[in-house]
Amino acid sequence: MKPAEELRYLILAAQREGSRTFTELLRPLELTPSQSEVLRVLYEYEPLSLIELGELLVCETGSPSRLVNRLVAAGLIEQKQSEEDNRKVKLMLTQEGRNLVLKVILIEEKVYSSIDPMLEGAPVQEFIGLLWKQVDGKPSGKALTRRKAKKILNENN
């Protein structure tokens, strides 16, 4: 097996195993990993329009309208008329959504704390750089770039 092929399949296998673990941990909350990402992004950056939300998601490359509709129906997200443009709707977490996202954050921390010991002494920054080269300019990479930029902007305000 070529190194590039092995790396490709190892990344895929690691992503799948991580996704299975995360899915199991989210099951008691009756959320999918994609739904939890929507809640997390709204928690950090709300209010957002549907388009703005879609630009920050890694789980969904198109419009996240179906995901959002399910979360609205579940009472976790509310839609309010935009004050700047009455043709637009802004998405925000309901109190129930806010309570649930705090549980999601605890689950994420549990996942991260299980990964942290594996990273000790490893060339993490070099690997992160390699992965950024793989996603640079692609939809998922653009979403992560926007999230990082928005986070920096929020921290500086």
Chimera marker file (.cmm) of the C-alpha trace (Angstrom):
<marker_set name="trace">
<marker id="1" x="0.000" y="0.000" z="0.000" r="1" g="1" b="0" radius="0.5"/>
<marker id="2" x="1.365" y="3.416" z="-0.947" r="1" g="1" b="0" radius="0.5"/>
<marker id="3" x="1.855" y="5.890" z="1.927" r="1" g="1" b="0" radius="0.5"/>
<marker id="4" x="-0.728" y="8.295" z="0.423" r="1" g="1" b="0" radius="0.5"/>
<marker id="5" x="-3.271" y="5.474" z="0.122" r="1" g="1" b="0" radius="0.5"/>
<marker id="6" x="-2.607" y="4.236" z="3.647" r="1" g="1" b="0" radius="0.5"/>
<marker id="7" x="-2.912" y="7.768" z="5.021" r="1" g="1" b="0" radius="0.5"/>
<marker id="8" x="-6.161" y="8.294" z="3.118" r="1" g="1" b="0" radius="0.5"/>
<marker id="9" x="-7.710" y="5.119" z="4.499" r="1" g="1" b="0" radius="0.5"/>
<marker id="10" x="-6.396" y="5.711" z="8.012" r="1" g="1" b="0" radius="0.5"/>
<marker id="11" x="-7.989" y="9.174" z="8.026" r="1" g="1" b="0" radius="0.5"/>
<marker id="12" x="-11.248" y="7.680" z="6.758" r="1" g="1" b="0" radius="0.5"/>
<marker id="13" x="-11.123" y="4.864" z="9.342" r="1" g="1" b="0" radius="0.5"/>
<marker id="14" x="-10.319" y="7.276" z="12.185" r="1" g="1" b="0" radius="0.5"/>
<marker id="15" x="-13.147" y="9.589" z="11.110" r="1" g="1" b="0" radius="0.5"/>
<marker id="16" x="-15.613" y="6.696" z="10.975" r="1" g="1" b="0" radius="0.5"/>
<marker id="17" x="-14.581" y="5.344" z="14.373" r="1" g="1" b="0" radius="0.5"/>
<marker id="18" x="-14.774" y="8.831" z="15.876" r="1" g="1" b="0" radius="0.5"/>
<marker id="19" x="-18.172" y="9.359" z="14.297" r="1" g="1" b="0" radius="0.5"/>
<marker id="20" x="-19.473" y="6.045" z="15.668" r="1" g="1" b="0" radius="0.5"/>
<marker id="21" x="-18.274" y="6.922" z="19.153" r="1" g="1" b="0" radius="0.5"/>
<marker id="22" x="-19.724" y="10.436" z="18.982" r="1" g="1" b="0" radius="0.5"/>
<marker id="23" x="-23.044" y="9.107" z="17.620" r="1" g="1" b="0" radius="0.5"/>
<marker id="24" x="-23.308" y="6.676" z="20.539" r="1" g="1" b="0" radius="0.5"/>
<marker id="25" x="-22.578" y="9.400" z="23.074" r="1" g="1" b="0" radius="0.5"/>
<marker id="26" x="-25.215" y="11.669" z="21.489" r="1" g="1" b="0" radius="0.5"/>
<marker id="27" x="-27.875" y="8.941" z="21.334" r="1" g="1" b="0" radius="0.5"/>
<marker id="28" x="-29.336" y="9.693" z="24.807" r="1" g="1" b="0" radius="0.5"/>
<marker id="29" x="-29.821" y="13.314" z="23.683" r="1" g="1" b="0" radius="0.5"/>
<marker id="30" x="-31.630" y="12.091" z="20.537" r="1" g="1" b="0" radius="0.5"/>
<marker id="31" x="-29.259" y="14.102" z="18.332" r="1" g="1" b="0" radius="0.5"/>
<marker id="32" x="-27.156" y="13.190" z="15.328" r="1" g="1" b="0" radius="0.5"/>
<marker id="33" x="-23.600" y="14.531" z="14.973" r="1" g="1" b="0" radius="0.5"/>
<marker id="34" x="-24.841" y="16.871" z="12.214" r="1" g="1" b="0" radius="0.5"/>
<marker id="35" x="-27.624" y="18.224" z="14.421" r="1" g="1" b="0" radius="0.5"/>
<marker id="36" x="-25.158" y="18.744" z="17.262" r="1" g="1" b="0" radius="0.5"/>
<marker id="37" x="-22.869" y="20.702" z="14.933" r="1" g="1" b="0" radius="0.5"/>
<marker id="38" x="-25.762" y="22.997" z="13.975" r="1" g="1" b="0" radius="0.5"/>
<marker id="39" x="-26.530" y="23.605" z="17.650" r="1" g="1" b="0" radius="0.5"/>
<marker id="40" x="-22.843" y="24.236" z="18.456" r="1" g="1" b="0" radius="0.5"/>
<marker id="41" x="-22.406" y="26.712" z="15.600" r="1" g="1" b="0" radius="0.5"/>
<marker id="42" x="-25.541" y="28.593" z="16.618" r="1" g="1" b="0" radius="0.5"/>
<marker id="43" x="-24.409" y="28.566" z="20.245" r="1" g="1" b="0" radius="0.5"/>
<marker id="44" x="-21.144" y="30.246" z="19.278" r="1" g="1" b="0" radius="0.5"/>
<marker id="45" x="-22.308" y="32.601" z="16.509" r="1" g="1" b="0" radius="0.5"/>
<marker id="46" x="-26.070" y="33.227" z="16.746" r="1" g="1" b="0" radius="0.5"/>
<marker id="47" x="-28.105" y="34.858" z="15.378" r="1" g="1" b="0" radius="0.5"/>
<marker id="48" x="-27.400" y="33.513" z="11.893" r="1" g="1" b="0" radius="0.5"/>
<marker id="49" x="-29.348" y="33.328" z="8.670" r="1" g="1" b="0" radius="0.5"/>
<marker id="50" x="-29.725" y="29.924" z="7.052" r="1" g="1" b="0" radius="0.5"/>
<marker id="51" x="-27.068" y="30.879" z="4.485" r="1" g="1" b="0" radius="0.5"/>
<marker id="52" x="-24.655" y="32.107" z="7.178" r="1" g="1" b="0" radius="0.5"/>
<marker id="53" x="-25.182" y="28.898" z="9.134" r="1" g="1" b="0" radius="0.5"/>
<marker id="54" x="-24.575" y="26.776" z="6.031" r="1" g="1" b="0" radius="0.5"/>
<marker id="55" x="-21.297" y="28.608" z="5.389" r="1" g="1" b="0" radius="0.5"/>
<marker id="56" x="-20.011" y="27.556" z="8.821" r="1" g="1" b="0" radius="0.5"/>
<marker id="57" x="-20.993" y="23.883" z="8.754" r="1" g="1" b="0" radius="0.5"/>
<marker id="58" x="-18.681" y="21.011" z="7.891" r="1" g="1" b="0" radius="0.5"/>
<marker id="59" x="-21.440" y="18.372" z="8.094" r="1" g="1" b="0" radius="0.5"/>
<marker id="60" x="-23.522" y="19.854" z="5.281" r="1" g="1" b="0" radius="0.5"/>
<marker id="61" x="-22.192" y="21.181" z="1.995" r="1" g="1" b="0" radius="0.5"/>
<marker id="62" x="-25.514" y="22.443" z="0.670" r="1" g="1" b="0" radius="0.5"/>
<marker id="63" x="-28.312" y="24.241" z="2.439" r="1" g="1" b="0" radius="0.5"/>
<marker id="64" x="-28.903" y="22.962" z="5.968" r="1" g="1" b="0" radius="0.5"/>
<marker id="65" x="-32.641" y="23.658" z="5.715" r="1" g="1" b="0" radius="0.5"/>
<marker id="66" x="-33.732" y="20.063" z="6.426" r="1" g="1" b="0" radius="0.5"/>
<marker id="67" x="-31.465" y="19.865" z="9.460" r="1" g="1" b="0" radius="0.5"/>
<marker id="68" x="-32.723" y="23.215" z="10.720" r="1" g="1" b="0" radius="0.5"/>
<marker id="69" x="-36.365" y="22.308" z="10.087" r="1" g="1" b="0" radius="0.5"/>
<marker id="70" x="-35.995" y="19.188" z="12.246" r="1" g="1" b="0" radius="0.5"/>
<marker id="71" x="-34.401" y="21.203" z="15.040" r="1" g="1" b="0" radius="0.5"/>
<marker id="72" x="-37.117" y="23.873" z="14.791" r="1" g="1" b="0" radius="0.5"/>
<marker id="73" x="-39.792" y="21.148" z="14.975" r="1" g="1" b="0" radius="0.5"/>
<marker id="74" x="-38.033" y="19.713" z="18.034" r="1" g="1" b="0" radius="0.5"/>
<marker id="75" x="-38.199" y="23.125" z="19.723" r="1" g="1" b="0" radius="0.5"/>
<marker id="76" x="-34.413" y="23.591" z="19.808" r="1" g="1" b="0" radius="0.5"/>
<marker id="77" x="-34.127" y="26.446" z="17.302" r="1" g="1" b="0" radius="0.5"/>
<marker id="78" x="-36.392" y="29.409" z="16.713" r="1" g="1" b="0" radius="0.5"/>
<marker id="79" x="-36.695" y="31.526" z="13.610" r="1" g="1" b="0" radius="0.5"/>
<marker id="80" x="-37.140" y="35.279" z="13.986" r="1" g="1" b="0" radius="0.5"/>
<marker id="81" x="-37.575" y="37.978" z="11.398" r="1" g="1" b="0" radius="0.5"/>
<marker id="82" x="-34.308" y="39.822" z="10.771" r="1" g="1" b="0" radius="0.5"/>
<marker id="83" x="-34.355" y="43.409" z="12.004" r="1" g="1" b="0" radius="0.5"/>
<marker id="84" x="-32.011" y="44.481" z="9.189" r="1" g="1" b="0" radius="0.5"/>
<marker id="85" x="-33.935" y="42.829" z="6.337" r="1" g="1" b="0" radius="0.5"/>
<marker id="86" x="-37.516" y="41.638" z="6.830" r="1" g="1" b="0" radius="0.5"/>
<marker id="87" x="-37.113" y="39.203" z="3.926" r="1" g="1" b="0" radius="0.5"/>
<marker id="88" x="-34.574" y="37.242" z="5.981" r="1" g="1" b="0" radius="0.5"/>
<marker id="89" x="-34.997" y="34.998" z="8.974" r="1" g="1" b="0" radius="0.5"/>
<marker id="90" x="-32.445" y="34.718" z="11.760" r="1" g="1" b="0" radius="0.5"/>
<marker id="91" x="-31.911" y="31.433" z="13.575" r="1" g="1" b="0" radius="0.5"/>
<marker id="92" x="-31.360" y="31.286" z="17.323" r="1" g="1" b="0" radius="0.5"/>
<marker id="93" x="-31.350" y="28.615" z="19.983" r="1" g="1" b="0" radius="0.5"/>
<marker id="94" x="-34.383" y="28.286" z="22.205" r="1" g="1" b="0" radius="0.5"/>
<marker id="95" x="-33.790" y="27.858" z="25.942" r="1" g="1" b="0" radius="0.5"/>
<marker id="96" x="-34.268" y="24.104" z="25.439" r="1" g="1" b="0" radius="0.5"/>
<marker id="97" x="-31.681" y="24.172" z="22.639" r="1" g="1" b="0" radius="0.5"/>
<marker id="98" x="-29.292" y="26.156" z="24.825" r="1" g="1" b="0" radius="0.5"/>
<marker id="99" x="-29.683" y="23.604" z="27.650" r="1" g="1" b="0" radius="0.5"/>
<marker id="100" x="-29.102" y="20.729" z="25.246" r="1" g="1" b="0" radius="0.5"/>
<marker id="101" x="-26.022" y="22.278" z="23.640" r="1" g="1" b="0" radius="0.5"/>
<marker id="102" x="-24.379" y="22.463" z="27.073" r="1" g="1" b="0" radius="0.5"/>
<marker id="103" x="-24.734" y="18.670" z="27.254" r="1" g="1" b="0" radius="0.5"/>
<marker id="104" x="-23.259" y="18.404" z="23.741" r="1" g="1" b="0" radius="0.5"/>
<marker id="105" x="-20.253" y="20.454" z="24.886" r="1" g="1" b="0" radius="0.5"/>
<marker id="106" x="-19.681" y="18.013" z="27.773" r="1" g="1" b="0" radius="0.5"/>
<marker id="107" x="-19.819" y="15.092" z="25.338" r="1" g="1" b="0" radius="0.5"/>
<marker id="108" x="-17.358" y="16.836" z="23.009" r="1" g="1" b="0" radius="0.5"/>
<marker id="109" x="-14.999" y="17.412" z="25.942" r="1" g="1" b="0" radius="0.5"/>
<marker id="110" x="-15.235" y="13.711" z="26.790" r="1" g="1" b="0" radius="0.5"/>
<marker id="111" x="-14.256" y="12.835" z="23.212" r="1" g="1" b="0" radius="0.5"/>
<marker id="112" x="-11.384" y="15.343" z="23.206" r="1" g="1" b="0" radius="0.5"/>
<marker id="113" x="-10.066" y="14.099" z="26.545" r="1" g="1" b="0" radius="0.5"/>
<marker id="114" x="-9.953" y="10.554" z="25.131" r="1" g="1" b="0" radius="0.5"/>
<marker id="115" x="-7.916" y="11.820" z="22.146" r="1" g="1" b="0" radius="0.5"/>
<marker id="116" x="-5.535" y="14.083" z="24.083" r="1" g="1" b="0" radius="0.5"/>
<marker id="117" x="-3.363" y="11.267" z="25.536" r="1" g="1" b="0" radius="0.5"/>
<marker id="118" x="-2.756" y="9.886" z="22.030" r="1" g="1" b="0" radius="0.5"/>
<marker id="119" x="-1.461" y="13.280" z="20.920" r="1" g="1" b="0" radius="0.5"/>
<marker id="120" x="1.182" y="13.625" z="23.656" r="1" g="1" b="0" radius="0.5"/>
<marker id="121" x="4.604" y="13.875" z="22.062" r="1" g="1" b="0" radius="0.5"/>
<marker id="122" x="3.167" y="13.587" z="18.545" r="1" g="1" b="0" radius="0.5"/>
<marker id="123" x="3.861" y="16.199" z="15.842" r="1" g="1" b="0" radius="0.5"/>
<marker id="124" x="0.288" y="17.488" z="16.061" r="1" g="1" b="0" radius="0.5"/>
<marker id="125" x="0.862" y="20.888" z="14.449" r="1" g="1" b="0" radius="0.5"/>
<marker id="126" x="2.607" y="19.280" z="11.479" r="1" g="1" b="0" radius="0.5"/>
<marker id="127" x="-0.282" y="16.858" z="11.033" r="1" g="1" b="0" radius="0.5"/>
<marker id="128" x="-2.819" y="19.665" z="11.327" r="1" g="1" b="0" radius="0.5"/>
<marker id="129" x="-0.854" y="21.543" z="8.648" r="1" g="1" b="0" radius="0.5"/>
<marker id="130" x="-0.957" y="18.481" z="6.395" r="1" g="1" b="0" radius="0.5"/>
<marker id="131" x="-4.724" y="18.147" z="6.826" r="1" g="1" b="0" radius="0.5"/>
<marker id="132" x="-5.224" y="21.864" z="6.104" r="1" g="1" b="0" radius="0.5"/>
<marker id="133" x="-3.390" y="21.344" z="2.807" r="1" g="1" b="0" radius="0.5"/>
<marker id="134" x="-5.901" y="18.600" z="1.975" r="1" g="1" b="0" radius="0.5"/>
<marker id="135" x="-8.995" y="20.724" z="2.678" r="1" g="1" b="0" radius="0.5"/>
<marker id="136" x="-7.712" y="24.140" z="1.626" r="1" g="1" b="0" radius="0.5"/>
<marker id="137" x="-10.086" y="25.808" z="-0.827" r="1" g="1" b="0" radius="0.5"/>
<marker id="138" x="-12.659" y="23.016" z="-0.541" r="1" g="1" b="0" radius="0.5"/>
<marker id="139" x="-16.135" y="23.517" z="1.002" r="1" g="1" b="0" radius="0.5"/>
<marker id="140" x="-15.265" y="21.896" z="4.358" r="1" g="1" b="0" radius="0.5"/>
<marker id="141" x="-11.978" y="23.763" z="4.554" r="1" g="1" b="0" radius="0.5"/>
<marker id="142" x="-13.711" y="27.038" z="3.746" r="1" g="1" b="0" radius="0.5"/>
<marker id="143" x="-16.289" y="26.401" z="6.481" r="1" g="1" b="0" radius="0.5"/>
<marker id="144" x="-13.537" y="25.765" z="9.038" r="1" g="1" b="0" radius="0.5"/>
<marker id="145" x="-11.609" y="28.830" z="7.880" r="1" g="1" b="0" radius="0.5"/>
<marker id="146" x="-14.737" y="30.988" z="8.315" r="1" g="1" b="0" radius="0.5"/>
<marker id="147" x="-15.377" y="29.522" z="11.774" r="1" g="1" b="0" radius="0.5"/>
<marker id="148" x="-11.804" y="30.161" z="12.891" r="1" g="1" b="0" radius="0.5"/>
<marker id="149" x="-11.941" y="33.740" z="11.577" r="1" g="1" b="0" radius="0.5"/>
<marker id="150" x="-15.325" y="34.358" z="13.242" r="1" g="1" b="0" radius="0.5"/>
<marker id="151" x="-14.029" y="32.940" z="16.527" r="1" g="1" b="0" radius="0.5"/>
<marker id="152" x="-10.994" y="35.244" z="16.441" r="1" g="1" b="0" radius="0.5"/>
<marker id="153" x="-13.240" y="38.202" z="15.615" r="1" g="1" b="0" radius="0.5"/>
<marker id="154" x="-15.588" y="37.333" z="18.520" r="1" g="1" b="0" radius="0.5"/>
<marker id="155" x="-12.654" y="36.956" z="20.922" r="1" g="1" b="0" radius="0.5"/>
<marker id="156" x="-11.284" y="40.373" z="19.920" r="1" g="1" b="0" radius="0.5"/>
<marker id="157" x="-14.654" y="42.137" z="20.506" r="1" g="1" b="0" radius="0.5"/>
<link id1="1" id2="2" r="1" g="1" b="0" radius="0.2"/>
<link id1="2" id2="3" r="1" g="1" b="0" radius="0.2"/>
<link id1="3" id2="4" r="1" g="1" b="0" radius="0.2"/>
<link id1="4" id2="5" r="1" g="1" b="0" radius="0.2"/>
<link id1="5" id2="6" r="1" g="1" b="0" radius="0.2"/>
<link id1="6" id2="7" r="1" g="1" b="0" radius="0.2"/>
<link id1="7" id2="8" r="1" g="1" b="0" radius="0.2"/>
<link id1="8" id2="9" r="1" g="1" b="0" radius="0.2"/>
<link id1="9" id2="10" r="1" g="1" b="0" radius="0.2"/>
<link id1="10" id2="11" r="1" g="1" b="0" radius="0.2"/>
<link id1="11" id2="12" r="1" g="1" b="0" radius="0.2"/>
<link id1="12" id2="13" r="1" g="1" b="0" radius="0.2"/>
<link id1="13" id2="14" r="1" g="1" b="0" radius="0.2"/>
<link id1="14" id2="15" r="1" g="1" b="0" radius="0.2"/>
<link id1="15" id2="16" r="1" g="1" b="0" radius="0.2"/>
<link id1="16" id2="17" r="1" g="1" b="0" radius="0.2"/>
<link id1="17" id2="18" r="1" g="1" b="0" radius="0.2"/>
<link id1="18" id2="19" r="1" g="1" b="0" radius="0.2"/>
<link id1="19" id2="20" r="1" g="1" b="0" radius="0.2"/>
<link id1="20" id2="21" r="1" g="1" b="0" radius="0.2"/>
<link id1="21" id2="22" r="1" g="1" b="0" radius="0.2"/>
<link id1="22" id2="23" r="1" g="1" b="0" radius="0.2"/>
<link id1="23" id2="24" r="1" g="1" b="0" radius="0.2"/>
<link id1="24" id2="25" r="1" g="1" b="0" radius="0.2"/>
<link id1="25" id2="26" r="1" g="1" b="0" radius="0.2"/>
<link id1="26" id2="27" r="1" g="1" b="0" radius="0.2"/>
<link id1="27" id2="28" r="1" g="1" b="0" radius="0.2"/>
<link id1="28" id2="29" r="1" g="1" b="0" radius="0.2"/>
<link id1="29" id2="30" r="1" g="1" b="0" radius="0.2"/>
<link id1="30" id2="31" r="1" g="1" b="0" radius="0.2"/>
<link id1="31" id2="32" r="1" g="1" b="0" radius="0.2"/>
<link id1="32" id2="33" r="1" g="1" b="0" radius="0.2"/>
<link id1="33" id2="34" r="1" g="1" b="0" radius="0.2"/>
<link id1="34" id2="35" r="1" g="1" b="0" radius="0.2"/>
<link id1="35" id2="36" r="1" g="1" b="0" radius="0.2"/>
<link id1="36" id2="37" r="1" g="1" b="0" radius="0.2"/>
<link id1="37" id2="38" r="1" g="1" b="0" radius="0.2"/>
<link id1="38" id2="39" r="1" g="1" b="0" radius="0.2"/>
<link id1="39" id2="40" r="1" g="1" b="0" radius="0.2"/>
<link id1="40" id2="41" r="1" g="1" b="0" radius="0.2"/>
<link id1="41" id2="42" r="1" g="1" b="0" radius="0.2"/>
<link id1="42" id2="43" r="1" g="1" b="0" radius="0.2"/>
<link id1="43" id2="44" r="1" g="1" b="0" radius="0.2"/>
<link id1="44" id2="45" r="1" g="1" b="0" radius="0.2"/>
<link id1="45" id2="46" r="1" g="1" b="0" radius="0.2"/>
<link id1="46" id2="47" r="1" g="1" b="0" radius="0.2"/>
<link id1="47" id2="48" r="1" g="1" b="0" radius="0.2"/>
<link id1="48" id2="49" r="1" g="1" b="0" radius="0.2"/>
<link id1="49" id2="50" r="1" g="1" b="0" radius="0.2"/>
<link id1="50" id2="51" r="1" g="1" b="0" radius="0.2"/>
<link id1="51" id2="52" r="1" g="1" b="0" radius="0.2"/>
<link id1="52" id2="53" r="1" g="1" b="0" radius="0.2"/>
<link id1="53" id2="54" r="1" g="1" b="0" radius="0.2"/>
<link id1="54" id2="55" r="1" g="1" b="0" radius="0.2"/>
<link id1="55" id2="56" r="1" g="1" b="0" radius="0.2"/>
<link id1="56" id2="57" r="1" g="1" b="0" radius="0.2"/>
<link id1="57" id2="58" r="1" g="1" b="0" radius="0.2"/>
<link id1="58" id2="59" r="1" g="1" b="0" radius="0.2"/>
<link id1="59" id2="60" r="1" g="1" b="0" radius="0.2"/>
<link id1="60" id2="61" r="1" g="1" b="0" radius="0.2"/>
<link id1="61" id2="62" r="1" g="1" b="0" radius="0.2"/>
<link id1="62" id2="63" r="1" g="1" b="0" radius="0.2"/>
<link id1="63" id2="64" r="1" g="1" b="0" radius="0.2"/>
<link id1="64" id2="65" r="1" g="1" b="0" radius="0.2"/>
<link id1="65" id2="66" r="1" g="1" b="0" radius="0.2"/>
<link id1="66" id2="67" r="1" g="1" b="0" radius="0.2"/>
<link id1="67" id2="68" r="1" g="1" b="0" radius="0.2"/>
<link id1="68" id2="69" r="1" g="1" b="0" radius="0.2"/>
<link id1="69" id2="70" r="1" g="1" b="0" radius="0.2"/>
<link id1="70" id2="71" r="1" g="1" b="0" radius="0.2"/>
<link id1="71" id2="72" r="1" g="1" b="0" radius="0.2"/>
<link id1="72" id2="73" r="1" g="1" b="0" radius="0.2"/>
<link id1="73" id2="74" r="1" g="1" b="0" radius="0.2"/>
<link id1="74" id2="75" r="1" g="1" b="0" radius="0.2"/>
<link id1="75" id2="76" r="1" g="1" b="0" radius="0.2"/>
<link id1="76" id2="77" r="1" g="1" b="0" radius="0.2"/>
<link id1="77" id2="78" r="1" g="1" b="0" radius="0.2"/>
<link id1="78" id2="79" r="1" g="1" b="0" radius="0.2"/>
<link id1="79" id2="80" r="1" g="1" b="0" radius="0.2"/>
<link id1="80" id2="81" r="1" g="1" b="0" radius="0.2"/>
<link id1="81" id2="82" r="1" g="1" b="0" radius="0.2"/>
<link id1="82" id2="83" r="1" g="1" b="0" radius="0.2"/>
<link id1="83" id2="84" r="1" g="1" b="0" radius="0.2"/>
<link id1="84" id2="85" r="1" g="1" b="0" radius="0.2"/>
<link id1="85" id2="86" r="1" g="1" b="0" radius="0.2"/>
<link id1="86" id2="87" r="1" g="1" b="0" radius="0.2"/>
<link id1="87" id2="88" r="1" g="1" b="0" radius="0.2"/>
<link id1="88" id2="89" r="1" g="1" b="0" radius="0.2"/>
<link id1="89" id2="90" r="1" g="1" b="0" radius="0.2"/>
<link id1="90" id2="91" r="1" g="1" b="0" radius="0.2"/>
<link id1="91" id2="92" r="1" g="1" b="0" radius="0.2"/>
<link id1="92" id2="93" r="1" g="1" b="0" radius="0.2"/>
<link id1="93" id2="94" r="1" g="1" b="0" radius="0.2"/>
<link id1="94" id2="95" r="1" g="1" b="0" radius="0.2"/>
<link id1="95" id2="96" r="1" g="1" b="0" radius="0.2"/>
<link id1="96" id2="97" r="1" g="1" b="0" radius="0.2"/>
<link id1="97" id2="98" r="1" g="1" b="0" radius="0.2"/>
<link id1="98" id2="99" r="1" g="1" b="0" radius="0.2"/>
<link id1="99" id2="100" r="1" g="1" b="0" radius="0.2"/>
<link id1="100" id2="101" r="1" g="1" b="0" radius="0.2"/>
<link id1="101" id2="102" r="1" g="1" b="0" radius="0.2"/>
<link id1="102" id2="103" r="1" g="1" b="0" radius="0.2"/>
<link id1="103" id2="104" r="1" g="1" b="0" radius="0.2"/>
<link id1="104" id2="105" r="1" g="1" b="0" radius="0.2"/>
<link id1="105" id2="106" r="1" g="1" b="0" radius="0.2"/>
<link id1="106" id2="107" r="1" g="1" b="0" radius="0.2"/>
<link id1="107" id2="108" r="1" g="1" b="0" radius="0.2"/>
<link id1="108" id2="109" r="1" g="1" b="0" radius="0.2"/>
<link id1="109" id2="110" r="1" g="1" b="0" radius="0.2"/>
<link id1="110" id2="111" r="1" g="1" b="0" radius="0.2"/>
<link id1="111" id2="112" r="1" g="1" b="0" radius="0.2"/>
<link id1="112" id2="113" r="1" g="1" b="0" radius="0.2"/>
<link id1="113" id2="114" r="1" g="1" b="0" radius="0.2"/>
<link id1="114" id2="115" r="1" g="1" b="0" radius="0.2"/>
<link id1="115" id2="116" r="1" g="1" b="0" radius="0.2"/>
<link id1="116" id2="117" r="1" g="1" b="0" radius="0.2"/>
<link id1="117" id2="118" r="1" g="1" b="0" radius="0.2"/>
<link id1="118" id2="119" r="1" g="1" b="0" radius="0.2"/>
<link id1="119" id2="120" r="1" g="1" b="0" radius="0.2"/>
<link id1="120" id2="121" r="1" g="1" b="0" radius="0.2"/>
<link id1="121" id2="122" r="1" g="1" b="0" radius="0.2"/>
<link id1="122" id2="123" r="1" g="1" b="0" radius="0.2"/>
<link id1="123" id2="124" r="1" g="1" b="0" radius="0.2"/>
<link id1="124" id2="125" r="1" g="1" b="0" radius="0.2"/>
<link id1="125" id2="126" r="1" g="1" b="0" radius="0.2"/>
<link id1="126" id2="127" r="1" g="1" b="0" radius="0.2"/>
<link id1="127" id2="128" r="1" g="1" b="0" radius="0.2"/>
<link id1="128" id2="129" r="1" g="1" b="0" radius="0.2"/>
<link id1="129" id2="130" r="1" g="1" b="0" radius="0.2"/>
<link id1="130" id2="131" r="1" g="1" b="0" radius="0.2"/>
<link id1="131" id2="132" r="1" g="1" b="0" radius="0.2"/>
<link id1="132" id2="133" r="1" g="1" b="0" radius="0.2"/>
<link id1="133" id2="134" r="1" g="1" b="0" radius="0.2"/>
<link id1="134" id2="135" r="1" g="1" b="0" radius="0.2"/>
<link id1="135" id2="136" r="1" g="1" b="0" radius="0.2"/>
<link id1="136" id2="137" r="1" g="1" b="0" radius="0.2"/>
<link id1="137" id2="138" r="1" g="1" b="0" radius="0.2"/>
<link id1="138" id2="139" r="1" g="1" b="0" radius="0.2"/>
<link id1="139" id2="140" r="1" g="1" b="0" radius="0.2"/>
<link id1="140" id2="141" r="1" g="1" b="0" radius="0.2"/>
<link id1="141" id2="142" r="1" g="1" b="0" radius="0.2"/>
<link id1="142" id2="143" r="1" g="1" b="0" radius="0.2"/>
<link id1="143" id2="144" r="1" g="1" b="0" radius="0.2"/>
<link id1="144" id2="145" r="1" g="1" b="0" radius="0.2"/>
<link id1="145" id2="146" r="1" g="1" b="0" radius="0.2"/>
<link id1="146" id2="147" r="1" g="1" b="0" radius="0.2"/>
<link id1="147" id2="148" r="1" g="1" b="0" radius="0.2"/>
<link id1="148" id2="149" r="1" g="1" b="0" radius="0.2"/>
<link id1="149" id2="150" r="1" g="1" b="0" radius="0.2"/>
<link id1="150" id2="151" r="1" g="1" b="0" radius="0.2"/>
<link id1="151" id2="152" r="1" g="1" b="0" radius="0.2"/>
<link id1="152" id2="153" r="1" g="1" b="0" radius="0.2"/>
<link id1="153" id2="154" r="1" g="1" b="0" radius="0.2"/>
<link id1="154" id2="155" r="1" g="1" b="0" radius="0.2"/>
<link id1="155" id2="156" r="1" g="1" b="0" radius="0.2"/>
<link id1="156" id2="157" r="1" g="1" b="0" radius="0.2"/>
</marker_set>
